[in-house]
Amino acid sequence: MSQKVVIERVQVRGAAPYLGMSATPDGQQAPLYSTNPDIVMRWLCDGWRCRYNQLRSRRTKWDRESQTAVPLNGRSDMRSDRQVRLECSWLAAIPSMVLQSPNRIENTDWWSANKRRRTLKKKHRNPGMMPRFKSRHDDLYFVCWHNKGSNANYRRLNRHHGEVVITGQNPGEYRLDGQPCRYSIHIRVRVSQSIRDYTSSRGELDTTHARVRQRPAADRP
């Protein structure tokens, strides 16, 4: 089971996170930074979705015409986490526990969906579509592993409030003068019951509210 809590406030402390390269009006490329909580949270959501879809591209489907298994979108992305940090500027400063979480979650989603489709087929029911890529029009969210305390740390503030802290680091070559490399995202949450032991935090954003979902110890990677 998951445990949901409502996000009340987000603060970015330390360095301004490096969000990737951005085109300037004269057509040049320049590094983009921001400490705006909304921008940073959406950056985490977009980065998580991007890595998830890169992993999903490795899946195959059966092509009746060629009688072979072909990649879902025609081309598999086999890059490692390290490679995508180097080649995709918007992923360079994503916290490691956010970038790593899609590896397990995509695998679990894929096999759960296929198991459900097989069950429906046995019952002679419509199995539905194959698992698909995540769209930017879907709900915005990201997952950050707790990973034995190395990230997504939760601290209780009082009976009804707590704080999740996620840390990351800008690449050394994009360090701003007078700023450290490391940054931290402090997510103040309102809770209705005690937070159970967890191993990841899932931040969900939509047009009306935002929530952090705590995954219990049973979901430990």
C-alpha positions as CSV (number, residue, x, y, z in Angstrom):
1,M,0.0,0.0,0.0
2,S,1.0,3.6,-0.5
3,Q,0.5,6.4,2.0
4,K,-0.4,9.9,0.6
5,V,0.3,13.2,2.3
6,V,-0.4,16.7,1.0
7,I,2.5,19.0,0.0
8,E,2.1,22.4,1.7
9,R,5.4,24.0,0.6
10,V,8.5,23.3,-1.3
11,Q,11.9,25.1,-0.8
12,V,15.1,24.8,-2.7
13,R,18.2,25.4,-0.7
14,G,21.9,25.4,-1.5
15,A,22.9,25.7,-5.1
16,A,20.4,26.6,-7.8
17,P,19.8,23.2,-9.6
18,Y,21.2,23.0,-13.2
19,L,18.2,22.2,-15.4
20,G,20.1,21.7,-18.6
21,M,21.0,23.8,-21.7
22,S,18.5,26.3,-23.1
23,A,18.5,28.2,-26.4
24,T,19.1,32.0,-26.1
25,P,17.4,34.6,-28.4
26,D,20.5,34.7,-30.6
27,G,20.5,30.9,-31.1
28,Q,23.3,30.1,-28.7
29,Q,23.1,27.5,-25.9
30,A,23.3,28.6,-22.3
31,P,23.0,26.7,-19.0
32,L,19.7,27.1,-17.2
33,Y,19.3,27.3,-13.4
34,S,16.3,27.8,-11.1
35,T,15.3,27.8,-7.5
36,N,11.6,28.3,-8.3
37,P,9.9,25.4,-6.5
38,D,7.3,24.8,-9.3
39,I,9.9,24.8,-12.0
40,V,12.2,22.4,-10.0
41,M,9.4,20.0,-9.2
42,R,8.3,19.9,-12.8
43,W,11.9,19.3,-13.8
44,L,12.1,16.3,-11.6
45,C,8.8,15.0,-13.0
46,D,9.9,15.5,-16.6
47,G,13.4,14.0,-16.0
48,W,11.9,10.9,-14.3
49,R,9.4,10.4,-17.1
50,C,12.1,10.8,-19.7
51,R,14.3,8.1,-18.1
52,Y,11.3,5.8,-17.6
53,N,10.5,6.1,-21.4
54,Q,14.1,5.4,-22.3
55,L,13.9,2.2,-20.4
56,R,10.5,1.4,-21.8
57,S,11.9,1.7,-25.4
58,R,13.9,-1.5,-24.7
59,R,10.7,-3.5,-24.7
60,T,9.5,-5.3,-27.7
61,K,6.2,-6.4,-29.3
62,W,5.5,-9.1,-31.9
63,D,5.2,-7.9,-35.5
64,R,3.0,-10.1,-37.5
65,E,4.3,-9.0,-40.9
66,S,8.0,-9.7,-40.1
67,Q,7.2,-12.5,-37.6
68,T,9.8,-11.1,-35.2
69,A,9.9,-9.0,-32.0
70,V,10.5,-5.3,-32.7
71,P,11.1,-2.4,-30.3
72,L,7.9,-0.6,-29.2
73,N,8.9,2.7,-30.8
74,G,11.2,1.3,-33.5
75,R,14.5,2.1,-31.7
76,S,15.8,0.9,-28.3
77,D,17.6,3.3,-26.0
78,M,20.4,1.2,-24.3
79,R,22.2,4.0,-22.6
80,S,23.1,3.6,-18.9
81,D,22.3,6.2,-16.2
82,R,25.8,7.6,-16.5
83,Q,25.6,7.9,-20.3
84,V,22.2,9.8,-20.2
85,R,23.7,12.2,-17.6
86,L,26.5,13.0,-20.1
87,E,24.3,13.2,-23.2
88,C,21.0,14.6,-21.9
89,S,21.7,17.9,-20.2
90,W,18.4,18.1,-18.5
91,L,19.2,14.8,-16.6
92,A,22.8,15.8,-15.6
93,A,21.9,17.1,-12.2
94,I,18.8,14.9,-11.4
95,P,19.3,13.3,-7.9
96,S,20.7,9.8,-8.4
97,M,17.9,8.1,-6.4
98,V,15.4,9.8,-8.7
99,L,17.2,8.7,-11.9
100,Q,17.7,5.1,-10.6
101,S,14.1,4.5,-9.5
102,P,12.6,4.0,-13.0
103,N,14.8,1.0,-13.5
104,R,12.7,-1.1,-11.1
105,I,9.4,0.7,-11.5
106,E,9.3,0.3,-15.3
107,N,10.1,-3.4,-15.0
108,T,7.4,-3.9,-12.4
109,D,4.8,-2.0,-14.4
110,W,5.7,-3.9,-17.6
111,W,5.3,-7.4,-16.1
112,S,2.3,-6.5,-14.0
113,A,0.5,-5.2,-17.2
114,N,1.4,-8.4,-19.1
115,K,0.2,-10.6,-16.3
116,R,-3.1,-8.8,-16.3
117,R,-3.4,-9.1,-20.1
118,R,-2.7,-12.9,-19.9
119,T,-5.4,-13.3,-17.2
120,L,-8.0,-11.4,-19.3
121,K,-7.1,-13.5,-22.3
122,K,-7.7,-16.7,-20.4
123,K,-11.1,-15.4,-19.4
124,H,-11.8,-14.6,-23.1
125,R,-12.0,-10.9,-22.3
126,N,-10.5,-8.0,-24.1
127,P,-6.9,-7.7,-22.8
128,G,-6.6,-4.1,-23.7
129,M,-3.6,-2.3,-25.2
130,M,0.1,-3.2,-24.6
131,P,1.8,-1.2,-21.9
132,R,2.7,2.2,-23.3
133,F,5.1,5.1,-22.8
134,K,4.3,7.8,-20.3
135,S,3.0,11.0,-21.9
136,R,3.7,14.5,-20.7
137,H,0.0,14.9,-20.6
138,D,-0.3,12.2,-17.9
139,D,-0.2,13.0,-14.2
140,L,3.1,14.6,-13.2
141,Y,5.1,12.7,-10.7
142,F,8.5,11.3,-9.8
143,V,9.9,8.7,-7.4
144,C,12.9,9.0,-5.2
145,W,14.3,6.0,-3.4
146,H,15.0,6.4,0.3
147,N,17.9,3.9,-0.1
148,K,18.8,3.4,3.5
149,G,18.8,7.1,4.2
150,S,20.9,8.3,1.4
151,N,18.0,10.4,0.0
152,A,14.3,11.2,0.4
153,N,14.7,11.5,4.2
154,Y,11.6,12.2,6.2
155,R,11.7,14.3,9.4
156,R,8.7,14.8,11.6
157,L,8.1,18.4,12.6
158,N,5.0,18.0,14.7
159,R,1.8,15.9,15.0
160,H,0.4,16.9,11.6
161,H,3.5,18.0,9.7
162,G,6.7,16.6,8.4
163,E,9.4,17.3,5.8
164,V,10.9,15.2,3.1
165,V,14.4,16.2,2.0
166,I,15.8,15.2,-1.4
167,T,19.4,16.1,-2.3
168,G,21.2,16.4,-5.5
169,Q,24.4,17.8,-7.0
170,N,25.2,20.0,-10.1
171,P,28.0,18.8,-12.4
172,G,31.3,20.5,-11.4
173,E,31.6,22.2,-14.8
174,Y,28.2,23.9,-14.3
175,R,28.9,25.1,-10.8
176,L,27.9,28.8,-10.3
177,D,30.5,31.2,-8.8
178,G,29.9,31.7,-5.1
179,Q,27.6,28.6,-4.8
180,P,28.2,25.1,-3.7
181,C,27.5,22.1,-6.0
182,R,25.0,20.5,-3.8
183,Y,21.3,21.5,-3.5
184,S,18.4,20.2,-1.4
185,I,14.7,20.2,-2.0
186,H,12.7,20.5,1.2
187,I,9.1,19.3,0.8
188,R,6.9,20.2,3.8
189,V,3.9,17.9,4.0
190,R,0.7,17.7,6.0
191,V,0.0,14.2,7.4
192,S,-3.2,12.8,8.8
193,Q,-1.6,9.7,10.4
194,S,1.9,8.7,11.4
195,I,4.2,8.0,8.4
196,R,5.1,4.3,8.2
197,D,8.6,3.1,7.3
198,Y,9.2,3.8,3.7
199,T,11.9,3.4,1.0
200,S,10.9,6.0,-1.5
201,S,9.0,9.2,-2.0
202,R,6.7,9.9,-4.9
203,G,5.9,13.5,-5.6
204,E,2.7,14.0,-7.6
205,L,1.7,17.4,-9.2
206,D,-1.5,18.4,-10.9
207,T,-3.5,21.5,-11.5
208,T,-5.3,21.4,-8.1
209,H,-2.9,20.1,-5.6
210,A,0.3,18.1,-5.0
211,R,1.0,15.1,-2.9
212,V,4.0,13.0,-1.8
213,R,3.3,9.3,-1.7
214,Q,5.4,7.3,0.8
215,R,6.1,3.7,-0.2
216,P,6.3,1.3,2.7
217,A,9.1,-1.1,3.6
218,A,7.5,-3.9,1.6
219,D,8.4,-2.0,-1.6
220,R,12.1,-1.9,-0.8
221,P,14.2,-2.3,-4.0
